[in-house]
Amino acid sequence: MPLEPKYEKGIQVIYRPVVIICELNGIYKDEIGHIFIRYYDKKKGIDKIIESIWNKLKFINEIKFSDFKIEELKNFNDFNVLQDEELSDEQDYEIVKNILINKYKDKNGIINRGEYSLLDNCCFQTVIETLILFGKSPYLVQYIFDEKIHPIGVIWNK
């Protein structure tokens, strides 16, 4: 799908695949990557990202909210828009953002989903949860996670 949003208001699921080689138990080559939600509202001029990243210092899966900047995405050779979903007026970025903040904000003010793990707590789970909060199907994201990410997590944890 093209990066240009096709609705007045919606969300895009954007996936950046990265090929890795893991040598923990023999050589294993597969695709892994980063996935995030882009929320846009053309009428209001809003273009935001909801994503979670591995905070390597604290070893947590930290949720971040930021402005979408197309130039940052163009630094990568490959990305895929997996879903482009229209949203109604009731489906709002601030509502979803506040739900995530209230659920995961820790005593230090970090939006902390918990200990980072490729098996069950990485950017894919954040996107799946966010899709559900927006009332959209997480099926495709779950499928990619099950086929590409989870198997690598199993190998890394051995």
Secondary structure, 3 states (H helix, E strand, C coil): CCCCCCCCEEEEEEEEEEEEEECCCCCEEEEEEEEEEEEEECCCCEEEEEEEEEECCCCEEEEEEEECCHHHHCCCCCCEEEEEEECCCCCCHHHHHHHHHHHHECCCCCEEEEECECCCECHHHHHHHHHHHCCCCCHHHHHHHHHHHHHHHHHHCC
